[in-house]
């Protein structure tokens, strides 16, 4: 089932992302005068272009490699990469020094085979610009290929769950920010729901996200939480299996047996993964057997 989806829909998901990313690269080329103007001020005014600049070098530079090469403040680079913003508390002179270090590395390593106009003063050809932008976009997408596929799969899985629930009279809740376990109405569900859990070592509460929260129809029914999981190989799932176990532990410590937590699986999940989750008290439903969800909504 996973392989069929991958062959028929993953290429389209990747291409759509690459098309959007190509537009972003073209925007970066425009802002930098086709890479003839890369300066600390320009980077300060447009921090979102850093990822594109990293992929425009030979070889492309990972975040940690850039930090090491430039000897730059790691918090600055990670803040830019994660939120596309500059740190709030860094002074202007310090910021200028750090961004200058980044620009030195980028300028020294720019891939001039992709940007031939940097080697001469010939007029820039629009075809050269578009060719360069597609190459950089492909590099950007290639570096995050797995998340692109996972996000597309999750979107598809959540849509399937939504359709299944709506056929049974359930309605999707509105503003997630105002939702909590206390005000979830029976017969409703929400996506990317934040639930409060106690920290293991303190009485402090933190929010953790679950993909789907369902309040079953009927009185005194336990809320049901689903985590949508898909995988194209066995190796990656065994690397990530602790995430669900930790989430289950936090939910159990906070709510005892008053909630139901289930994995919604599609793809390559072997007995090692399933045995690990079962040992943590986590059950699962395979996507092709989604009707088994009915049991948890009626018996919980």
N, C-alpha and C positions, 0 to 999 in steps of 0.2 A: 504493500500500500504506500509506504514511504517512497520507495523507488519509483513507483508510477507517478506520484506527485512531483518528485524531483525532475524526472525526465520531461514532464509536460509543462510544469509551471515555474520551476526554479530559474531556468534561463530568462524567462520574461521578468521575474522579480529582480534578477541581477541587472538585466539591460535597463529596466526602468530607473533603477538607482544610478546606474552609470550615466544615463542621459541627464539626470538632475545634477549629478556630480560634475559632468562636463560643463554645464552652465556655470557652476560655482567656480570651476577652474578658469573659464573665460572671463568671469568677473574679476578674479584675482589678477589675471594678465592685464586686464584693462586698468585696474587700480595701480598697478606697478609699472605702467607704461611698458608692457611686455617684458617685465623683469629688468628694465633699465634703471628703475628707481626703487630699490629696496633699502629702506632706511629705518632707523629706530622710530622716527615720528610716524611713518606710514604704518609700521607694525603696531604702534601704540593706538593709532586711530582705527586700525582694522585687524584686531587680534585674531579674528576668525580665519585669516588666511594662512596661519602658521602651518596647519596640517598639509595644505597644498604646497607650501614652500618646502616642507620636509620631503615630499614625494617628488620634488622637482630637481633633486640633486643626484649625483652619480657617485656612489650608490644611494638609493633612497635611505633616509635616516629615520630610525625609530625614535620615539620620545626620549627614552633613557640614553640612547646613543648621542642625541643632540645635547642633552644635559652634560654628559661626560666630555664631549668634544669642546663645547663652549665654556665649560667650567661655570655654568650659569646656575642661578638659584632654581632648585628643582620645584619648589612650590609655585614659582612664577610660571614655568612651562606647563606644569600639570593643571594649574588654574585656567590657563589659556586653552589648553586642549580639551578640558572637561566642560568648561562653561562658556568658552569663547569670550571671556572677559579678563581684564587685568585685575590683579589683587588690589583691594581697597586701601590697604595700609602701607603700601610701598611708596616712598617719597619720589617725586619727579626726577631728581638727579640720580637716585639709585636705579630707578626704572630705566632711564636712558642708558646707563652703563650696562645693565643686564641685556637690554634689547640690542645694544650695539654688539655685544658678544655673539648673540644669535645671528645677526646680520652678517658678521664676518664669516662665520662658518657656511651659511647659506650661499653667500656670494662666491666663496672659494670653491664650493662643490657643485654649483649649478651645472646641470647636464647639458652642455653646449651642443651635443649631438642632436638633442631634441629641440633646442632653441638656436638654430644656426645663425640667426640674425645677430646674436651676441658676439659672433666672431668677425663680423664685418659691418660695413655701413650701408649695405644694400637695402633697398626698400623692403619692408616686411610684406610677405605674401599672405593673404588671408587664409589660403589653404594650409600654409605652414603653421599658422596659429591654431587652426582647428585640429590639425593632425597632432600638434603638441598637446592640446587640451585633452584630446581623447586618450592619449598615452598616459598622461598624469591621472586622469579620471580612472583609467583601468588600474593603475597602481594603487590609488586610494581605495577602490572597491576591492581589489585583490587582497589588501591588508586587512579588510574586515569582511571577507566573503562569508565566513561562517555565521557571524551575527546577522548579515543580510538575509541569509537563508532561514536562520532561526526566527527572525522577526516576521518573515513572510509566513512561515509555518504557524507561528503563534497566532497571527491575525486570522489565518484560516481556521485553526482549531477553535478559537473563541467565537468565530462566526457560526461554526457548527453547533457549539454548545448553546449559543443564543437561539438559533432556530429550533433546536430540540426543546428547550425550555418554553419558548413562546407557543409551541404547538400544544403544550400541556397547561397553558393558562398563566404562565409566569410573565412578569413585566420587568423590564430593565429600569433600575432606579436612576434618578437624575444626578444631581451634583455630588460626586464622591466625597468632596471635602467636608460635607456636612453629615456624611453617613458614619455610623458606628454600629457596633453589635446591638446596642440598646435601642436604636431607632430603625433597624432593618425591619421592614414590614413583611409578614408572611405572604408568600407568593411573589416575591421580588428577588432580583439578583443584581449584582454589580461587578464590573470588571476593574482590575487593578485596585483592589480594595485594601486600605491600610487598617491594620488591626494592632491594638496596643498589647504588648507583652512585657513581662517583668524581666529585667536583666538578671542573669544567674547570680551575680555577686552583690546585688544591691536591691533596694526597693524601688529603684527608678524604673519608669516605664519608657519604652521606645516603640515607635511604629515600625512594623514590618509589612511588606506588601504580599498579597496573595492574588493570583490571577483572576479567580472567580470566587465571589461570596454569594451563597444562595440561602435564603430563608424559606424553608419548605412550607407548603400550605398546611394548615391545621394548627392546633394549639400545642404549645410546649414542645415543638420540634427543635432539635439541635440544628444550629447553622452548619452548612456544609461548605467547606473550602476546597477548591480545586487548583492544582498547579498543572498548567498545560506544558507538556514536555515532548519534544521531538528530537530525534538523533539519527544521523546518517552513518554512524559507525559505533562500535562497541567501546572504543578507547575513550572518547570524550565523555560518555555518560558516567564511567567509573571515576573520572576526575572530578565530576560535579556532584556525585551522589551525596556527599556530606552536607551540601547546601540544604537539601530537603530534610535530612535528619536533624540538622540544627534547628530548622524552622519548626519541626514537629516537637522537638524538646522544649522550645520556648513556649509553644502553644499549650503543651501538656502541663508545664510548670505553672502557667497562668490560669488555665481554664479547666484543668483536670479532665474529666470526661465529658464536658459540656459542649464540645465541638467535634466535628468530623472532618478529617483532613485526608484527601485522596489525590493521587497522581493520575493525570489523564495522559496516556502514553500513545505515541505513534513512532514506530521506527525500531532502531537497534538497541534493545534493552535486554541484556542477558541475565542468566541466573545469578551471577555474581552481584549485579546491581540490584536485582529484585530481592535477593536474599538479604542484602545489607539493609534495604528499606523495610523489609518485613520484620527484621530483628528490632527495628526502631518503632514497630507498631504502625507502620504506614501501609495502607492498602492502595490498590490501583485499579483503574479501568482502562482497557485498551480502546482506542478510538473506534475500531470496527465493531466494538461491542458496547457502544455508548448507552444502549437501553439498560445496561446494568446500573446506571445512575439512579434509575427509578427506585431500586432497593434502598439506597441511602436516604432518599427524600421521603420515603414512606415508613421506613423502619427506624430512622434515627431518633 
